[in-house]
Amino acid sequence: MRLVIIGAGPGGYETAVEARRRGMEVKLVTAGKLGGTCLNQGCIPTKCFCHDARRGASLSEMVERKNGVIAQLRQGVERLLDGVEIIYGIARVIDGRTVLVWPTEAEAVQNPGLSEPRLRLEADRIIIASGSHTAWLNVPGAVSVPGILSSSDMLELKEVPQRLAVIGGGVIGMEFASVFNKLGSEVSVIEYCRNILPNLDVDLAKRLKQSLSRKGVKFLLGASVTEIRAEGQGQRVFFQSGDKTDSLVSDKVLMACGRVPDTRVVQGCEGLEWTRKGIVTDENMETTLKGVYAVGDVNGKMMLAHAAVFQGRIALDHICSSVGNSPKARIREEIMPSAVFTDPPVASVGLSEEACKSRGIACKVFKSMYGSSGMALASDCGEGICKVLVAQPDQDGLRDGQILGCHIIGASAPEMISEVSALMNFNATLDELSDIIHPHPSFSEILLNCAR
């Protein structure tokens, strides 16, 4: 089978590796460097910054080490793709079996007659993993005023800004706010919603805000940015909060308003549906054009690197099952852990209290404080809390005490959440968690304490 994959981020390259392992003829088309945004401008470099900020490194040291880590991992991706044909260029899906590739975006026009493609690729199946790009606020000055940066720009800064305005209190905004607060910047976060991290458990979001506030981060919540003007060598950011208009002055502005699916790859392709929220797919990641699939950020379902990887597996398994080579994947997308690498870090999986209430699910919440953990206190990490939500009796389709979700703020939270994710995949109860022996002393015992 001939498979063309568009995009070399985790959803693209890991699917390519697995498809090649299954004996397919794989062509991987990428407009940028191997590893995509995740490796080159997203997950990995920002985690380097988060780690180095905690250990007190300078900005120049952080940039240098980040570049070294990226280079090392990119070499690893190249080795993994042995046997996969890698094609650099701008791809467009023309129909369910054809991908055209141009050297530059300017030449990748919708009408092939205006510019001849460099390559015409014929495929039995196509997987689109073109990712996303930074969302930019549509207000006066957002594009024209110097010093307004994307998250990618932040990773290349040469100097620490004295004053940093962060527009957006989501994952990207909070991680950079935490990093540059440690580096000494006066950080102000302007967030449209009433809470930071609006998709997170409200209790944890409030605790993270309190923690960062104590460290000097200023939060302006329920505030809508209306204009940005140049002022001296910096910027004045105007925002509306209720009936009140206010402003602040910064040396740099981080535009952290989220990300937008990159659907340029399918524009002009008849029979394939897409909206501003992403390419429309079914539960198998197949688009409305048979034989064409979309995984990762580009379908807008879950903008997480690990979600892209597993969506790629779902798509690949469906492709193989359609020709009798593989059973359907047994992946539960609703059990998708996430993490925010602030200081302290936050991790979450499953339903929150708010989500249970909105769905009419009766739940009980069990909590465990980091301050009661020997490992946390020994590691000087006593700040934090773990919450486990379980089903109350007589809930349709649920076992009594079945774990519905877990939300952690504190050291090692991203690692600890994996245990709960594994248990939730098998509909485990809190009692069953309590039967698992945990090493002592360890942060994982905080989970165990919820069951006591």
N, C-alpha and C positions, 0 to 999 in steps of 0.2 A: 504494500500500500504506500502511495506517495502522500506525504503529509507536509504541508507548509505551515509554519508557525511564524506569526508576525509579532515581534517584541522579544527582547532578550533579558527581561527582568525575571524574578523567581518563577512567575507563572509560565513564562515562555521557555527559559532554558531548562528548568527541571522537567517540564513536560517533554521537551525535546530529548533529554537524556533517557527518560523512561520509554518514550516511543522508539528510540533507536534500540534500546535493550529488548524491546518486543519484536524487533526485526523489521521495522518500518524504514522506508527511505525518507529521511527528514531533511528539510531545508529550513533554516532559521534566518529570518530577515530582521535586521535591526537598523534603526536610524542612528543609534548612539553606541556607547560602549557596552560591552557585555556586563550583565548584572543589572542593567536598567537603573531607574531612579533609586531603588532600594539600596543597591550596593554603592552607587557613585555619588548620590546627593541626598539620600534619605536615611533609611534605618541604620545602616552600619556607620556612616560618618557621624551622625548625630549621637549614636551610642558611644562612640569614641570620645566625643566632646563631653557627654554626661559623665563618663568614667573619669576622664582627666580633670574635669572641673572639681570633682569630689576629692581628688588627690592633690589639688593645689597647683596644677601645671599652669604655665603661662599660655597665652593664646598662640604664640608662635610655636611652642612645643606641641600644642594640641593639633594645630594644622599639619605639622610635619608628621606626627605619629598617625594621624588620620589618613594621610596620603599613603603612608607605608602599608597600613592595614588594607586599604582598598586595593593597592597594587598586588599584594599577596593573595587576596581572595579572588581577584580577577584572573590571576594565573591559574588558580584552582578551578574556576569555572571553565576556562579554556581547556584544561585537561579533561574535565568531565564531558565536554562536548566532542571528544574524539569520535570520529565517524559521522558527525553531523556537519552538513555543508552550511557554513555561515556566510551570509550575503549581507553586505552593508549597503543601505540605501533606503529610500522612502517608498513604502509599499501602499498600494491601493487594491482593495478587493473589487474586482470587476463583475464577477458572477460567482456562482457556487463552486466553480472549479478553476478559476483563473485569478492570479495575482500579478499585477504589473509593478515593476520596481524602477524608480527614477533616481538619479544621483543626488538631486537636491529637492527640497520642499517646493521651491519656486517652479520646478519643472513637473512636479507631480500634480498636473491639472486633471480636472474631471473629464475633459474631452481629450482622449488619446490622440486625436488628429492634430492637436495644437503642439504637441511635444512628444516625440517618440520615446517610449520607455527604453531603459537600458536592458531590461530582462523581462521576459514573459514566462511565468512559472505556471505549469499545469499541475493540478493536484487532485487526488481523490477526496481529501478532506482538508479543511483549513481551520486553524485555531488562531483567533485574534487575541493577543495579549499586549496591546499597545499602551496600557497604563493610563496615566493621568498627568495633568500639569497644574501648576499653581493657579488657584483662583485669585483674581485681582479685583479689588473693590472698585466699583464704578462711581467714583465721586470726583469732583474737580481737584486736579493736582495729583491724583494717584499715579498717573503715568508720567507727567511732565516734571514733577519736582525731584531734584537729585536727592540721593540718600535713602530712597524707599527700596527696600531689599526683599528678595524672596528668601526662602529657607536655604536654597543653594548658594545665594550670595553670602549669607551669614557664615557659611562654612569656609569662606575664603577671605574673611576680614583680616586685615593686617594689624589693626589696633582695636582695643576694647573701647566702645563708645561710652562716654561718661553718662549720657542719658539715652536710654533705649525705650522707644514706644512699641509695644507689641499689639497689633490689631488682630484680635482673635484669641479666645481663651480655650481653644481646642488642644489636641495632643501636641501639634507642632508648636503652637504658641507657648504652651506651658513648659515644654522641654527646654526651649531656648530661653524662656524667662528664668527658669531655674539655673541654667548654665551661666548666663551672663550676670545674674545676681551674684553667683559665687565668684565671678571674675571681677566684680566691683562696680558693675553698671548700676545706675539708678533706673530700675525697671518699672514701667507702668503698663499694665495690661488693660486694654479697652475691649470689652466683650458685650455684644448685643444682647445676649440672654441674661437672665437673672443669676445664673450660676456658671462657673467655669465647667469645662468638660460636660456639656449638657446631656451627653449620652451615657454618662456614668451614674452609678448609684449616688443619690443626692448627699447622703451622709458622708461618703468618702470625699466627694468634691468639696464639701464645706470644710472638712478636716484638712485637705490639701491647701485650700485657700488660707486657712488660719495659720498653717505651718509656714507657708511662703510669706505671708504678711508679717509674721514675727521676724523673718529674715530680711525684711525691708522691701519686698515687692508690693507695689501699690496696685490696687484693683479698682477699676471703674466699670461696674456691672450695669446691665440694662442701658448701655450707652451706644448710640449709633453714630459712627463717624460720618460727618457731612462734607468735610473739605480738608485738604492739606495744602499749606502754603509754605514757600521757602521763607526762611527767616534767618538772616546772617548766614552762617555756615551749616545751619540745621534746618529744622522743619517745625512749623506750628500745626498741630493736629486739632481740628475743631470737631466737637461731638455734642450730640443732643441726648439729654437724659431727662425724660419726662418733658416738662415745659421749660427746662433750663438748658441754655447753651453755654458751653465752657470750652476751654482749650488747654493744651499743654505744649511745651517746647521740648524737642528731642534733638539729639545729634544723628540718630539713625532711626528709621522706622522699619519694623519687620511686618510684612504683609503675610499674615498667617490665618487667612480666611478659609482654609481648607483646600481641596483639590477638585479638579473637574475632569471627568473621563475624556480621554483623547480619542474622539470618534472620527477624526479626519480620514482614517484608513478606510472607512465605509461610505463616506459621503459620495453620493452619485451612484451607489450600488442599488439597483432595483430589486425589490423583494425583501430587503433587509431593513427591519425597523430599528430606529434609534431615537432617543430624545436627549435633552440636555442632561438628564440623569444617567445616561449610558445606553449601551446597546441592549436591546430587549432579548432575553434568553429564557428558556424553560428550565426545569429542574435538572436537566442533563447538560446545561450550559449551551445548548444548541439554539442558534438564532432563528429568526423567522425564515431564513434562507437555508433550506435543507443542506446538510453537509458542512455548514460553516458554524463554528463555535466561538464564543467570547468568554474569556476568563479574566479574573482579577479586577483591577480598578476600572477597566473600560466598560464593564457591565454594571457598575455602580452598586452592586449588592453589598459588598463589604470591602472597604479600602484598607486591606491588611495584606502584607506579603504572604503570610502563611495561608490566608484564605485563597489567594491566587494559586498557590501551589496545589492545594487540595481540589480547587475547582478544575485545575488542569487535569488532575487525576480522574475526576468525575467525567470530564469530557472525553478523555482518552479511553476510559473503560467503556463508555457508551459507544464510541467509535468501534472498539474491538468487539463488543457484544453484537453490534449490528452485522458483523461478518462472522459471528460464531466463534470468536477467539477468546472471549473473556466474559465472566459474569459481571453484573452491574455492581458498581462500587457501593460499599456499606459505610458511607461517610455521613455523619449527622452534622449538617451545616449549622444548625441552631446552637450547637455546643461549640462556640468559637471564642476561645480566650483572647483577651487583649491586655496590653500593658502600656503604661505611661512611665517613661524613665526620668521622672523628676526626682527631687531629693526632699522627702522620701518618695520611693516609687509606688505606683498604684497598679493593681492587676484585678481583672474581673472576668467572670465567665457565667453564662446563664442569665436568669431573670433577676431583676432588682425588685425591691419591695414595691416600687411604683408600678412596675410592669405586672407583677402578680395582682395588684389591686385592679389595674385596668382590665385584666383578663378574667377577673372574677375567681382567682385561685386563692384559696385560704392557705396561708403559710405561717410558719413560726420562724423567728430569727434567733440564732444562737451567736453569741459574741465571745471573743477572746482578746484580751489586751496584751500587747507586746510587753508591757511593764511587768507581767507575771511570768515571762519567759526567761529562764536562766541564760540561754544563749543570747537573747536580745540584749539583756543587761550586761552580760560579759563582753559583748561586742560594741557597747555604747550605742545601741540602737533601740532604746526603750520606747521610742515614739511610734505608735501604730496600733491598728486594730484589724481583726479578721471577723467577717460576718459570713455565716452560712445560713442559707434559707432552705427550709425543708417543707414538704407538703403536709398539711394537716390530714387527718383521716377522712375517708369517703370523698376523695377528689377523683373524678372520672379519669380513668386511664393512668393514674399515678399510684404508686405504692405509698403506704403510710410511712412518713419520714423520708421519702425520696428526696435527694438533694436537687434543688431547683436552681441554685446559683450560689456563687461565692464572690465576695468582694473584699480585697485586702489593700491596706495602705501601710507600708512599712518595709524594712529591709528584706530582701529576697522574695518580695511579693510575686514578681514575674515567674520565678522558679517554682514557688509553692502552688501557684494556680494550676500548674500542669497535673498535679496529683488529683485535684478536684475534677479537672476536665476528664481525666481517664476514668474516674469513678462514675461521672455523669453519663459517659458513653455506655455504661452497663446498668444504668438506672439504680445505682447503689443508694443505700440509705445512710443516714448519719450514724446509726448503730453499727453498720458494716464498716464505716470508716474507723470507728472506735476500736474495731477488732484488729486493725492493722498496726503492727509494731513499728514505732518510729524510733530512730536513734536518739540517744540523749548524750549531751545536749545538742539540740538542733532547732532551727527556726521552724521546721515542719511540725514540731510538737505544738505550735500555736494552733494549728488545725485540729490536732487531737484534743486540745483543751476546749474547743467548741462543743465537743461531744460529751463532755463530762458534766 
